[in-house]
Amino acid sequence: MARFNRTKREDIGLAPDTLLYRGKERTHSTDFSLIQYNSSDLQESDLNNLNQYTTKESYNSWLNINGVHEAELMRLIGKKFDLIPSVVGDIMNTHARPRIQNIKGALYVSLKMLRFEENINEVFSENLVLILKENELITFQELKGDVFESVRLRIRNEKSKIRTESAHYLFIALLDVVIDNYNFIISRIGDKIDTIDEQLLDRVPVNPEEDIYSLKSEIIYMNRAIKPCKEMLNILAKKDVTSDQVKEGTLDLINNINHASDALESYRELLSEQLNYTQTIANNELNQTMKFLTVFSVIFIPLTFIAGIYGTNFSHIPELELANGYYYMWGLMIIIAILMIYYFKRKKWL
């Protein structure tokens, strides 16, 4: 499957701090969006370059960077935010497994952000990196567009709790949206599985095998993102360097992702049962067809036997001399056929 990452030959043996973009280039340029806020003020802007970015005292800053494919620009970003080269290399490796680590007083978290593409009926995965400092949050995405619009709306609402909290609260809010979106996508897949289930129970004349295999593929694809994220959150909840606010919020996130993981496992089992059921139905239909053909053949075996005897070329066959021998033979054959059909019906084979 093309969506599952494959190691390229040129990636073998590279140093961890090599600034090489590993992934499919999804945008031609890198852009920066900045939101700075406190309880009484909000400022949003799109930046043309990094030199325009500065933090403000008593403000929370959220800098979102779309596009991580330009090695030289990523080197400058790493220098500006005091990121070691190996961390910058990890940001550029979009196939990296979700992880968490401390880097010079900042918290580094990476995970997969999933979206459901309606037009192609597939789950789309994008690597997301969050770097949390005291009142500063930096996020890296592969391309423009995300699932964070609800968080932006909350920030724009002056009465929202997020405006009075630190960047740590924003950090948890973003993770919460990502995981809520996991559950949303799983519910969409669940709707499709329920539809297949109803069709099978109602014996609707469809061939769902292709849909079942497609949905199983989507579940496996999602599990590759959700399972490591679940492990990462369990580590985050135990980290001593994180704030109490992050730890408390992480416990809620763990409950949400456990729900997603359990639902995913249940749907995978249900799809396996559906596939077994469709195969059972197909086998039963084949058995019914074979039973009918067998009964049909058995009925004609004695009739063929009688016809074969009286179709031989011997000169002296006593019954050939009977005046109504032909009609007797037909009568016998019809009686035998009727008796056999009656017998098979009694046995419910017909």
C-alpha positions as CSV (number, residue, x, y, z in Angstrom):
1,M,0.0,0.0,0.0
2,A,1.4,3.3,-1.0
3,R,0.2,5.1,2.1
4,F,2.4,3.0,4.3
5,N,5.9,4.5,4.5
6,R,8.8,2.6,3.0
7,T,12.4,3.2,3.7
8,K,14.4,4.4,0.7
9,R,17.8,3.1,-0.1
10,E,19.3,6.6,0.2
11,D,18.0,7.0,3.8
12,I,20.0,4.1,5.0
13,G,23.0,5.1,7.2
14,L,22.1,8.8,7.4
15,A,23.2,10.5,10.7
16,P,20.3,11.4,13.0
17,D,21.0,15.1,12.6
18,T,20.9,15.1,8.8
19,L,18.4,17.7,7.6
20,L,16.7,15.7,4.9
21,Y,13.0,15.8,4.3
22,R,11.6,12.3,4.4
23,G,8.1,12.3,3.0
24,K,6.0,13.4,0.0
25,E,6.3,17.1,-0.7
26,R,2.7,18.4,-0.1
27,T,3.4,22.2,-0.4
28,H,5.7,24.3,-2.5
29,S,6.3,27.0,0.2
30,T,6.5,27.4,3.9
31,D,4.2,29.9,5.6
32,F,3.9,31.1,9.2
33,S,0.8,32.1,11.1
34,L,1.0,33.7,14.5
35,I,-1.6,34.1,17.3
36,Q,-0.7,36.0,20.4
37,Y,-3.2,36.6,23.2
38,N,-4.0,37.2,26.8
39,S,-7.2,37.7,28.7
40,S,-7.8,41.2,27.2
41,D,-6.1,41.2,23.8
42,L,-5.7,39.1,20.7
43,Q,-3.4,39.6,17.7
44,E,-3.4,37.4,14.6
45,S,-1.0,37.7,11.7
46,D,0.6,35.9,8.8
47,L,4.4,36.3,8.8
48,N,6.5,36.6,5.7
49,N,9.7,35.4,7.4
50,L,11.0,34.4,10.8
51,N,12.5,37.7,11.5
52,Q,9.1,39.1,12.1
53,Y,8.4,36.8,15.0
54,T,9.0,38.0,18.5
55,T,7.4,36.9,21.8
56,K,5.5,39.4,23.9
57,E,5.6,39.7,27.7
58,S,2.3,38.6,29.3
59,Y,1.1,37.1,26.0
60,N,0.8,33.5,25.0
61,S,2.3,32.9,21.5
62,W,1.2,30.2,19.1
63,L,3.4,30.0,16.0
64,N,2.1,27.6,13.4
65,I,4.6,26.6,10.6
66,N,3.2,25.0,7.5
67,G,5.8,23.1,5.4
68,V,8.9,21.4,6.7
69,H,10.5,20.4,3.4
70,E,13.1,23.2,3.0
71,A,16.3,22.1,4.7
72,E,17.9,25.5,4.8
73,L,14.8,27.2,6.3
74,M,14.5,24.4,8.8
75,R,18.1,24.9,9.8
76,L,17.3,28.6,10.4
77,I,14.2,27.7,12.4
78,G,16.2,25.4,14.6
79,K,18.8,28.1,15.2
80,K,16.2,30.7,16.1
81,F,14.4,28.4,18.6
82,D,17.5,26.8,19.9
83,L,16.7,23.3,18.6
84,I,19.4,20.7,18.3
85,P,20.0,19.4,14.7
86,S,18.7,15.9,15.6
87,V,15.3,17.4,16.7
88,V,15.1,19.4,13.4
89,G,15.9,16.2,11.6
90,D,13.0,14.5,13.4
91,I,10.6,17.3,12.4
92,M,11.6,16.8,8.8
93,N,11.0,13.0,9.0
94,T,7.3,12.9,8.5
95,H,7.3,9.1,8.8
96,A,8.7,9.2,12.3
97,R,6.8,7.3,15.0
98,P,5.0,9.6,17.5
99,R,7.4,10.4,20.4
100,I,8.0,12.8,23.3
101,Q,11.2,14.2,24.7
102,N,12.6,17.2,26.6
103,I,14.9,19.6,24.8
104,K,16.5,22.4,26.7
105,G,13.6,23.1,29.0
106,A,11.0,22.7,26.2
107,L,8.7,19.7,25.6
108,Y,8.8,18.1,22.2
109,V,5.8,16.0,21.1
110,S,5.1,14.5,17.7
111,L,2.0,12.6,16.6
112,K,-0.2,11.9,13.5
113,M,-3.0,14.2,12.6
114,L,-5.7,12.4,10.7
115,R,-8.4,13.7,8.4
116,F,-11.1,12.0,6.5
117,E,-11.1,12.8,2.8
118,E,-14.8,12.6,1.7
119,N,-14.0,12.7,-2.1
120,I,-11.8,9.6,-2.0
121,N,-13.3,8.0,1.1
122,E,-9.9,7.5,2.7
123,V,-8.1,8.6,5.9
124,F,-5.3,11.1,5.3
125,S,-2.4,11.3,7.7
126,E,-0.1,14.2,8.4
127,N,2.8,14.5,10.8
128,L,2.3,17.1,13.6
129,V,5.0,18.4,15.9
130,L,4.4,20.6,19.0
131,I,7.1,22.3,20.9
132,L,5.9,23.8,24.2
133,K,7.8,26.4,26.2
134,E,6.6,28.5,29.2
135,N,4.3,30.8,27.3
136,E,5.1,29.8,23.7
137,L,3.8,27.0,21.5
138,I,5.3,26.2,18.1
139,T,3.6,23.7,15.8
140,F,4.9,22.2,12.6
141,Q,2.6,20.8,9.9
142,E,3.4,19.3,6.5
143,L,0.9,21.5,4.7
144,K,-1.6,24.3,5.2
145,G,-5.0,23.3,6.6
146,D,-5.7,21.4,9.9
147,V,-8.4,20.4,12.4
148,F,-7.7,23.3,14.8
149,E,-10.2,25.9,13.6
150,S,-12.4,25.2,16.7
151,V,-9.5,26.1,18.9
152,R,-8.9,29.3,17.0
153,L,-12.6,30.2,17.5
154,R,-12.2,29.6,21.2
155,I,-9.1,31.9,21.3
156,R,-11.1,34.6,19.5
157,N,-13.8,34.4,22.1
158,E,-12.8,36.8,24.8
159,K,-14.9,35.0,27.4
160,S,-13.4,31.6,26.7
161,K,-11.3,29.9,29.4
162,I,-8.4,29.4,27.0
163,R,-7.8,33.2,27.0
164,T,-7.0,33.2,30.7
165,E,-4.8,30.1,30.8
166,S,-1.2,29.5,29.8
167,A,0.2,28.0,26.7
168,H,0.1,24.7,28.4
169,Y,-3.7,24.8,28.3
170,L,-3.4,25.5,24.5
171,F,-1.1,22.6,24.1
172,I,-3.6,20.2,25.7
173,A,-6.4,21.8,23.7
174,L,-4.7,21.1,20.4
175,L,-3.9,17.5,21.4
176,D,-7.5,17.1,22.5
177,V,-8.8,18.2,19.0
178,V,-6.5,15.7,17.3
179,I,-7.7,12.8,19.4
180,D,-11.4,13.9,19.2
181,N,-10.9,13.8,15.4
182,Y,-9.6,10.2,15.7
183,N,-12.9,9.3,17.4
184,F,-14.9,11.3,14.7
185,I,-13.2,9.4,11.9
186,I,-13.7,6.1,13.6
187,S,-17.4,6.9,14.0
188,R,-17.6,7.6,10.2
189,I,-16.0,4.2,9.6
190,G,-18.4,2.7,12.1
191,D,-21.3,4.1,10.1
192,K,-20.1,2.4,7.0
193,I,-19.6,-0.9,8.9
194,D,-23.1,-0.7,10.3
195,T,-24.5,-0.2,6.7
196,I,-22.7,-3.3,5.6
197,D,-24.1,-5.1,8.6
198,E,-27.7,-4.1,7.8
199,Q,-27.2,-5.2,4.2
200,L,-25.9,-8.6,5.2
201,L,-28.7,-9.2,7.8
202,D,-31.4,-8.1,5.3
203,R,-29.8,-10.2,2.6
204,V,-29.5,-7.3,0.2
205,P,-28.0,-8.6,-3.0
206,V,-24.6,-6.8,-2.7
207,N,-21.0,-8.0,-2.8
208,P,-19.5,-6.2,0.2
209,E,-16.1,-7.9,0.2
210,E,-14.3,-5.0,-1.5
211,D,-15.8,-2.5,1.0
212,I,-14.9,-4.7,3.9
213,Y,-11.3,-5.1,2.7
214,S,-11.1,-1.3,2.1
215,L,-12.4,-0.5,5.6
216,K,-10.0,-3.1,7.2
217,S,-7.1,-1.3,5.4
218,E,-8.3,2.1,6.8
219,I,-8.5,0.6,10.4
220,I,-4.9,-0.8,10.1
221,Y,-3.7,2.6,8.8
222,M,-5.4,4.4,11.7
223,N,-4.0,2.0,14.2
224,R,-0.5,2.8,13.1
225,A,-1.2,6.3,14.2
226,I,-3.3,5.8,17.3
227,K,-1.3,3.0,19.0
228,P,2.0,4.9,19.2
229,C,0.1,8.1,20.2
230,K,-1.5,6.2,23.1
231,E,2.0,5.1,24.3
232,M,3.2,8.7,23.9
233,L,0.4,10.0,26.1
234,N,1.1,7.5,28.8
235,I,4.7,8.7,29.0
236,L,3.6,12.3,29.0
237,A,1.3,11.7,32.0
238,K,4.3,10.4,34.0
239,K,6.8,13.1,32.9
240,D,8.2,15.0,35.9
241,V,9.1,18.1,33.8
242,T,5.5,18.8,32.6
243,S,3.2,21.1,34.5
244,D,0.3,19.8,36.7
245,Q,-2.0,21.4,34.1
246,V,-0.5,19.3,31.3
247,K,-0.5,16.1,33.5
248,E,-4.2,16.6,34.4
249,G,-5.2,17.3,30.8
250,T,-3.2,14.3,29.6
251,L,-5.3,12.0,31.8
252,D,-8.4,13.1,29.9
253,L,-6.6,12.6,26.6
254,I,-5.7,9.1,27.6
255,N,-9.4,8.3,28.3
256,N,-10.3,9.6,24.9
257,I,-7.6,7.7,23.0
258,N,-8.4,4.5,24.9
259,H,-12.0,5.0,23.7
260,A,-10.7,5.4,20.1
261,S,-8.4,2.4,20.4
262,D,-11.1,0.2,21.8
263,A,-13.6,1.2,19.1
264,L,-11.0,0.6,16.5
265,E,-10.4,-2.9,17.8
266,S,-14.1,-3.7,18.0
267,Y,-14.7,-2.6,14.4
268,R,-11.8,-4.6,13.2
269,E,-13.3,-7.7,14.9
270,L,-16.7,-6.9,13.4
271,L,-15.2,-6.6,9.9
272,S,-13.6,-10.0,10.3
273,E,-16.9,-11.4,11.4
274,Q,-18.7,-9.8,8.4
275,L,-16.1,-11.2,6.1
276,N,-16.6,-14.7,7.6
277,Y,-20.3,-14.2,7.3
278,T,-20.1,-13.3,3.6
279,Q,-17.9,-16.3,2.9
280,T,-20.4,-18.5,4.8
281,I,-23.3,-17.1,2.7
282,A,-21.3,-17.7,-0.5
283,N,-20.5,-21.3,0.6
284,N,-24.1,-22.0,1.5
285,E,-25.3,-20.7,-1.9
286,L,-22.7,-22.9,-3.6
287,N,-23.8,-25.9,-1.5
288,Q,-27.5,-25.3,-2.4
289,T,-26.5,-25.2,-6.1
290,M,-24.5,-28.3,-5.8
291,K,-27.3,-30.0,-3.9
292,F,-29.8,-29.2,-6.6
293,L,-27.5,-30.5,-9.3
294,T,-26.8,-33.6,-7.3
295,V,-30.5,-34.4,-6.8
296,F,-31.2,-33.7,-10.4
297,S,-28.4,-36.1,-11.4
298,V,-29.6,-38.8,-9.0
299,I,-33.2,-38.7,-10.4
300,F,-31.9,-39.3,-13.9
301,I,-29.5,-42.1,-13.0
302,P,-32.1,-44.9,-12.8
303,L,-33.9,-43.5,-15.9
304,T,-30.6,-43.5,-17.8
305,F,-30.0,-47.0,-16.6
306,I,-33.4,-48.2,-17.9
307,A,-32.9,-46.4,-21.2
308,G,-29.4,-47.9,-21.5
309,I,-30.7,-51.4,-21.1
310,Y,-33.4,-51.1,-23.7
311,G,-31.0,-49.3,-26.0
312,T,-28.6,-52.2,-26.3
313,N,-28.2,-54.1,-29.6
314,F,-29.0,-57.7,-28.5
315,S,-31.3,-59.6,-30.8
316,H,-33.4,-61.1,-28.0
317,I,-34.8,-58.8,-25.3
318,P,-38.1,-60.2,-24.0
319,E,-39.8,-56.9,-23.4
320,L,-39.2,-55.8,-26.9
321,E,-41.9,-58.3,-28.0
322,L,-44.6,-56.8,-25.8
323,A,-47.2,-54.9,-27.7
324,N,-47.1,-51.9,-25.3
325,G,-43.5,-52.4,-24.0
326,Y,-42.6,-48.8,-25.0
327,Y,-45.4,-47.4,-22.9
328,Y,-44.6,-49.7,-20.0
329,M,-41.0,-48.4,-20.0
330,W,-42.1,-44.8,-19.9
331,G,-44.6,-45.5,-17.1
332,L,-41.9,-47.2,-15.0
333,M,-39.5,-44.3,-15.6
334,I,-42.1,-41.7,-14.6
335,I,-43.1,-43.6,-11.5
336,I,-39.5,-43.9,-10.4
337,A,-38.9,-40.2,-11.0
338,I,-42.0,-39.2,-9.0
339,L,-41.1,-41.5,-6.1
340,M,-37.6,-40.1,-6.0
341,I,-38.8,-36.5,-6.1
342,Y,-41.3,-37.3,-3.3
343,Y,-38.5,-38.9,-1.3
344,F,-36.2,-35.9,-1.7
345,K,-39.0,-33.5,-0.7
346,R,-39.7,-35.5,2.4
347,K,-36.0,-35.1,3.2
348,K,-36.2,-31.4,2.4
349,W,-33.5,-31.7,-0.1
350,L,-35.6,-30.0,-2.7
